Structures are given as structure tokens and as C-alpha cells.
């Protein structure tokens, strides 16, 4: 994952923020195993987004799923071609 993991300068981080954004940025360092890092890389490349954006989206999806299940809702996928419904269960 070479240059993608290098630390940007403070000036580069400031430039990356949307103009007029008052959003506070929190910098985190996360350790991932090779399989998870590769999955993140694949998602980012397929979507044409940065690793950071892929992580943001993953967290948003997880929060949505967690909020819904905490409300007693079920998360399901439907394959209309096979007339098959699968339920997501988080433990």
C-alpha cells in the first residue's frame, strides 16, 4: 500500500478540507490485518475514492445497520431472480 499510507503535511490536510467547512477533523491511526486492508483497497479502487472516504462510508453503513437493528428492524437482501431473501445478522 506504499505511498497511500504516507503522512500528508499539515498544509496538504488543510487543502483537502472543503472550503468553508467548519467540520473538525480527527486523525486516527488504525491497524488492519492484510485481508481487511486489501478489501479496503479494492473498495476504494472500485469506487474511485480514497481510503479515508472508504472508511467513512463503511462506518456510516455500520452505524445505519446498528441503529436499525437496535430499533428491532431487520436488514435483508433480496435476489429477485432467485426469489431469495437473506437476513444480515450481526453478533
KATAQUI-V921133 format. One record per pair of residues at least 24 apart in sequence whose C-alpha atoms are under 10 Angstrom apart, sorted by the first residue. I is the first residue (numbers start at 0). J is the second residue. If there is no record, write none. Layout:
{{I:J} {I:J}}
This chain:
{{0:36} {0:37} {0:40} {3:40} {3:49} {3:50} {4:50} {64:88} {64:89} {65:89}}
